[in-house]
Amino acid sequence: MKRLLLLLLPGFIWSLTLQAQSLLERLGYPPDARVLILHADDLGMAHSVNRASTEALEAGWISSASIMVPCPWFSEMAAYARTHPELDFGLHLTLTSEWKYYRWAGLLGPSMTPSLHSSAGYLHATTEEAVANMKPEEVAAELRAQILRAQDAGIPVTHLDTHMGVLFQTPELFAVYLQVGREHNLPVLIPREQLAQQAPHLLEMLTPDDLVIDRVWLVPTDTPPDRWLETYIRMIDNLPPGITELIVHLGYANDELEAITVDHPDFGAAWRARDLDVVRSEAFREALRRNHVILTTWRELYRRFQTQRHE
């Protein structure tokens, strides 16, 4: 599964230190601070994912998470978020349905947004298929419906991001992404360094009112399972100054999650169980302490950003 713009080799530092320091200083951090959003994706996808992710949030193993509104276990997450308003929940804007047998449609359905759906009536299975078929106006309508559904469900939404990187793929889709965030006064995940390297034309669409973090990291897909923890610790040891989001995918490798992710080793049940083992391990937490990493949330970043914008 392609996750364009979200992969970065551990320890590889982009040459934008001055920009990172400037962003840190504007938000009130020391110029050499390592600020990290430790973020779990895909809540709402499955009960196993919900349980693992909320346990990690409550324990402080992660600092943020995002919810997939069209998915079958969204209602469970909405109920949880309503009763835990202190936690940092964004929306994982969803325009694909990637699993082999476990599929979902968009909220507006194939009759109202036909370009978003396959002939079987589900959201497209891959980023490439979605981008080749989707009309931006139908994307905008679906994303607004997802945000409205979450708000009506009582979720105190703190930010927006994009499932499988779909909204980074073209200027038209990126424009919709920015627009829905601006309409709802919500920051959207934008990694400056990856865009500067892979899609610099998208940076030209930003304004000073857009919060842009420095980078997004996740564990490389070719990481051997027996080196999973080692790789994460090396990533933390090589974390440069600036604001980084490290994305994890959490879950318990039980019958439910194994059935959902069958024939899909990347981001599958075993992957999510390994990520859970990492974030709750003492070795990983010691790496965060040893490197003086400051864990933060989207809520806190946006509060600081708005404060400095109005000074």
Secondary structure by P-SEA (a helix, b strand, c coil): cccccccccccccccaaaaaaaaaaaacccccccccccccccccccaaaaaaaaaaaaacccccccccccccaaaaaaaaaaacccbbbbbcccccccccccccccccccccccccccccccccccaaaaaacccaaaaaaaaaaaaaaaaaacccccbbbbccccccccaaaaaaaaaaaaaacccccccaaaaaccccccccccccccccccccccccccccccaaaaaaaaaaaaccccbbbbbbbbbbbcaaaaaaacccccccaaaaaaaaaaaacaaaaaaaaaabbbbbcaaaaaaaaaaaaac
